Amino acid sequence: MFAMTIDPTGRKLVAQRKPVPAAGDHDVVVRVLACGVCRTDLHLIDGELPPHRDCVVPGHEVVGQVAALGSKATRFTVGQRVGIPWLGGTCGGCPFCAMERENLCDFPVFTGYDRDGGFAEYAAADERFCFALPPHYDDAHAAPLLCAGLIGFRAWSLAGAAAPRRLGLYGFGAAAHIICQIAVARGQEVFAFTRAGDRAGQDFARSLGAVWAGASSGDAVPALLDAALIFAPAGELVPAALAATRKGGTVVCAGIHMSAIPSFDYRLLWGERVLKSVANLTRADGDAFFNLVGELALQTHVQTFALRDANAAIQAVRAGTVNGAAVLIP
């Protein structure tokens, strides 16, 4: 099969021919129909996260059609469409798994990091960590839901979900454009923060229902936020978000990697403001999220690329020129 793997020399993908993966006991092997490009893929390609395997196939927003089943796989049938997310397996025995906090498992398996992901024609995954997908999202538009949507949903939930009246979204990319629609549907006022000068991104945010959109640095926020979600991997946004959040509010850092957070005055945290991070997802998150998006019929915005053009897709995400999500189509 054709696949794109991470070049160990850095910052790009290389085409390779690899065998179609075999199905382990609990695995499904899927023919990949679409795979989203996540910022975590960039962190892996750019060496900001330490490699777990040489020449791994990245991609963890995988929509695929089941082509083969392992001997103990019973949840899905051949021909069924499934989604493969970032969390690909847990140990089931560590203290965090015992506390039903599998997103913090001490011995996790991640799709596109520990086992090959969806930047390929075929992929294998443990069916116990896969999801059935709402039928009214086509393949390309379902792909961003599997990480941008899921991690955004967990961040939104940790911020109090329906409680905040004013919600700030820092970095208006794939995750924010999904959560913006969920928050607006729940009656929240969304304030979108983009890079300075990104008028297209600000217009995009307003088109999805944001009541205000401006630069994350320089533009005065018209009202204090009840909560803020930081999707951009920029540590300097943490004190900025705290400064824009009211007393008792919550700031959630939603990425797996972030640049160094600069020192800031205690007064920004004082007043019982809460600063927290998101780590991975749980299967319960996925069940709740897909039930929700099945009801809401969100409009995910995607720019599609051929699998062979994965480096162009990576560069577009790196440069911030995609409104919504980049998706690879084998």
C-alpha positions in Angstrom: 0.0 0.0 0.0 1.0 3.6 -0.4 1.7 5.6 2.7 3.4 8.8 3.9 5.9 8.4 6.8 7.8 10.9 8.9 11.2 11.6 7.6 13.6 11.2 10.5 15.8 14.0 9.1 13.0 16.4 9.9 10.1 18.6 8.9 8.6 16.6 6.1 6.9 13.3 5.0 8.2 10.8 2.5 6.3 8.4 0.3 6.8 4.7 1.0 5.3 1.3 0.0 4.3 -0.7 3.0 2.4 -4.0 3.4 -1.3 -3.7 4.3 -1.4 -4.1 8.0 -2.6 -7.4 9.5 -5.5 -7.5 12.0 -4.5 -8.3 15.6 -7.0 -10.1 17.8 -9.2 -7.0 18.6 -8.3 -5.0 15.5 -10.2 -3.8 12.5 -8.3 -3.1 9.3 -9.8 -0.2 7.4 -9.5 1.1 3.9 -8.8 4.8 4.6 -11.5 7.1 3.1 -10.2 10.3 4.6 -7.7 11.5 7.3 -7.6 14.9 8.9 -4.3 16.7 9.5 -4.0 17.7 13.1 -1.5 20.1 14.7 -0.2 17.2 16.7 0.9 15.7 13.4 3.0 18.9 12.9 4.5 18.6 16.3 5.6 15.0 15.4 6.9 16.0 12.0 8.7 19.0 13.3 10.4 17.1 16.2 8.6 19.0 18.9 7.4 15.7 20.3 10.0 12.9 20.8 9.5 10.0 18.3 8.2 6.7 19.6 8.9 4.8 16.4 11.1 5.4 13.3 9.3 6.2 10.1 5.8 6.0 11.6 2.8 6.8 9.5 1.1 9.8 11.2 -2.6 10.7 11.1 -5.2 10.1 13.9 -8.4 11.6 12.4 -9.1 8.5 10.4 -12.4 7.7 8.6 -12.3 4.2 7.1 -14.3 1.3 5.8 -13.8 -2.0 7.6 -11.9 -4.4 5.3 -10.9 -7.1 7.7 -11.6 -8.2 11.3 -9.3 -9.7 14.0 -10.3 -13.0 15.6 -11.9 -11.3 18.6 -13.3 -8.2 16.9 -17.1 -8.2 17.2 -18.2 -4.5 17.4 -18.2 -3.7 13.7 -18.8 -5.5 10.4 -16.9 -5.7 7.1 -18.0 -2.7 5.0 -19.0 -0.5 8.0 -17.6 3.0 8.3 -15.7 3.7 11.5 -13.6 6.5 13.0 -10.1 6.0 14.5 -9.0 8.6 17.0 -5.8 9.6 18.7 -6.2 7.3 21.7 -5.6 3.9 20.3 -5.2 1.8 23.4 -4.7 1.8 27.2 -3.3 -0.7 29.7 -6.4 -1.1 31.7 -4.4 -1.8 34.9 -2.7 1.4 36.0 -4.1 3.7 38.7 -5.5 6.1 36.2 -7.3 3.4 34.2 -8.7 2.1 37.6 -10.0 5.6 38.3 -11.8 5.7 34.9 -9.3 8.3 33.7 -8.0 6.4 30.8 -6.9 9.6 29.1 -4.1 9.7 31.7 -3.1 6.0 31.3 0.5 5.4 32.2 1.0 3.0 29.2 -1.1 4.4 26.4 -1.0 3.6 22.7 -1.5 6.6 20.3 -2.6 6.4 16.7 -0.1 7.8 14.3 2.6 7.8 17.1 2.9 4.3 18.6 1.1 2.5 15.7 0.7 3.6 12.1 -2.1 6.0 11.4 -4.2 7.2 8.6 -1.8 8.9 6.2 -2.0 5.7 4.2 -4.4 3.6 2.0 -5.0 1.2 4.9 -4.8 1.3 8.7 -5.3 -1.0 11.6 -6.8 -0.1 15.0 -8.1 -1.7 18.1 -11.9 -1.7 17.6 -12.5 -1.1 21.3 -11.2 2.5 20.8 -12.9 3.2 17.5 -16.2 5.0 17.0 -19.3 4.6 14.8 -19.8 7.9 13.0 -23.0 9.9 12.4 -24.2 9.1 8.9 -25.0 12.7 7.8 -21.3 13.7 7.8 -19.5 12.6 4.7 -16.0 11.1 4.9 -14.0 14.4 4.6 -16.3 16.4 6.9 -16.3 13.6 9.5 -12.5 13.4 9.7 -11.9 16.6 11.8 -14.4 15.4 14.4 -12.0 12.7 15.5 -9.5 14.9 17.1 -10.2 18.6 16.6 -13.7 17.9 17.6 -13.0 15.4 20.4 -10.2 17.4 22.0 -12.1 20.7 21.6 -15.1 19.0 23.2 -13.1 17.8 26.2 -11.6 21.3 26.6 -15.0 22.8 26.5 -16.3 20.3 29.0 -13.4 21.0 31.4 -14.2 24.7 31.1 -17.7 24.0 32.5 -19.3 23.3 29.1 -22.7 25.0 29.2 -21.9 27.2 32.2 -19.8 30.0 30.7 -21.8 32.8 29.1 -18.8 34.4 27.4 -16.3 31.9 25.9 -13.0 32.9 24.4 -11.3 30.7 21.7 -7.6 31.4 21.2 -6.4 30.1 17.8 -9.3 29.8 15.4 -8.4 26.6 13.6 -9.9 23.2 13.2 -10.9 22.6 16.8 -12.1 26.2 17.5 -14.4 26.3 14.4 -16.2 23.2 15.6 -16.5 24.2 19.3 -17.6 27.7 18.2 -20.7 26.1 16.6 -21.4 23.9 19.6 -21.1 26.9 22.0 -23.3 29.1 19.9 -25.9 26.4 19.7 -25.9 26.2 23.5 -26.5 30.0 23.7 -23.0 31.1 24.6 -21.3 34.2 23.3 -18.1 33.3 21.5 -15.1 35.7 21.3 -12.5 34.5 18.7 -8.8 35.4 19.0 -6.5 35.0 15.9 -3.1 36.0 14.8 -2.7 39.8 14.3 -3.8 40.8 10.8 -5.7 37.5 10.1 -8.8 39.3 8.8 -9.9 36.2 6.9 -9.8 34.1 10.1 -11.8 36.7 12.0 -14.4 36.9 9.3 -14.6 33.1 9.3 -15.2 33.2 13.1 -18.0 35.7 12.8 -19.6 33.7 10.0 -19.9 30.8 12.5 -21.6 32.9 15.1 -18.8 34.6 17.1 -20.0 37.9 18.5 -16.5 39.3 18.4 -13.2 38.5 16.6 -9.9 40.2 16.9 -6.2 39.7 17.5 -4.9 37.8 20.5 -2.5 40.6 21.1 -3.3 44.2 20.7 -7.1 44.2 20.4 -9.0 45.1 23.5 -11.6 42.5 24.5 -15.1 44.2 24.9 -16.1 42.1 28.0 -14.4 39.8 30.4 -14.6 36.1 29.6 -16.1 33.4 31.8 -13.8 30.8 30.3 -11.1 30.6 27.6 -9.8 27.7 25.5 -6.3 28.0 24.1 -5.9 25.9 20.9 -2.8 27.6 19.5 0.5 26.1 20.8 1.8 29.5 22.0 2.7 29.8 25.7 2.4 33.6 25.6 -1.4 33.2 25.2 -1.7 31.9 28.8 -1.2 35.2 30.6 -3.2 37.0 27.9 -6.1 34.6 28.4 -5.9 34.9 32.2 -5.9 38.7 31.9 -9.1 38.5 29.7 -10.9 36.2 32.1 -13.0 37.3 35.0 -12.5 36.2 38.6 -13.5 32.6 39.1 -13.1 31.9 35.4 -11.3 29.0 33.8 -8.5 28.9 31.2 -7.9 25.5 29.4 -4.8 24.7 27.4 -6.0 22.3 24.8 -2.9 21.1 23.0 -0.4 18.3 23.5 2.5 20.7 23.0 3.0 24.4 23.8 5.9 26.8 23.8 7.2 28.0 27.1 4.8 29.9 29.2 6.3 33.3 30.2 6.3 34.3 33.8 3.3 36.4 34.8 2.1 38.4 37.9 0.2 36.4 40.5 -2.6 38.9 40.1 -3.6 37.3 36.8 -4.3 34.0 38.6 -5.6 35.4 41.8 -9.3 35.7 42.3 -9.8 31.9 42.1 -9.1 31.8 38.4 -8.3 28.2 37.3 -5.7 27.2 34.8 -5.8 23.6 33.5 -4.7 21.4 30.6 -6.3 18.7 28.5 -4.6 15.4 28.0 -5.9 13.1 25.3 -9.5 11.8 25.5 -11.6 9.0 26.9 -14.0 6.8 25.1 -16.8 8.3 27.2 -15.9 11.7 25.7 -16.2 10.2 22.3 -19.6 8.7 23.0 -20.9 12.0 24.4 -19.4 14.0 21.6 -20.7 11.9 18.7 -24.2 11.8 20.3 -24.1 15.6 20.4 -22.8 16.3 16.9 -25.3 13.7 15.6 -28.0 16.0 16.9 -26.5 19.4 15.9 -25.4 18.6 12.3 -22.4 20.9 12.5 -20.8 22.4 9.4 -17.2 21.3 9.4 -15.1 23.3 6.9 -12.4 21.4 5.2 -9.8 21.8 2.5 -8.9 18.5 0.9 -5.6 17.3 -0.5 -4.5 14.1 -2.2 -2.6 11.8 0.0 0.5 12.3 -2.2 0.2 16.0 -1.5 0.4 15.5 2.3 3.5 17.8 2.6 1.4 20.7 1.0 -1.3 20.0 3.5 1.2 20.0 6.4 2.6 23.3 5.2 -0.8 24.9 4.9 -1.6 24.0 8.5 1.8 25.2 9.6 1.3 28.5 7.9 -2.3 28.9 9.2 -3.8 29.3 5.7 -6.6 26.7 6.1 -9.9 28.0 7.4 -11.2 24.9 9.2 -9.3 21.7 8.7 -7.0 20.1 6.1 -8.0 16.6 5.1 -6.1 14.0 3.1 -8.0 11.8 0.6 -6.2 8.6 -0.5 
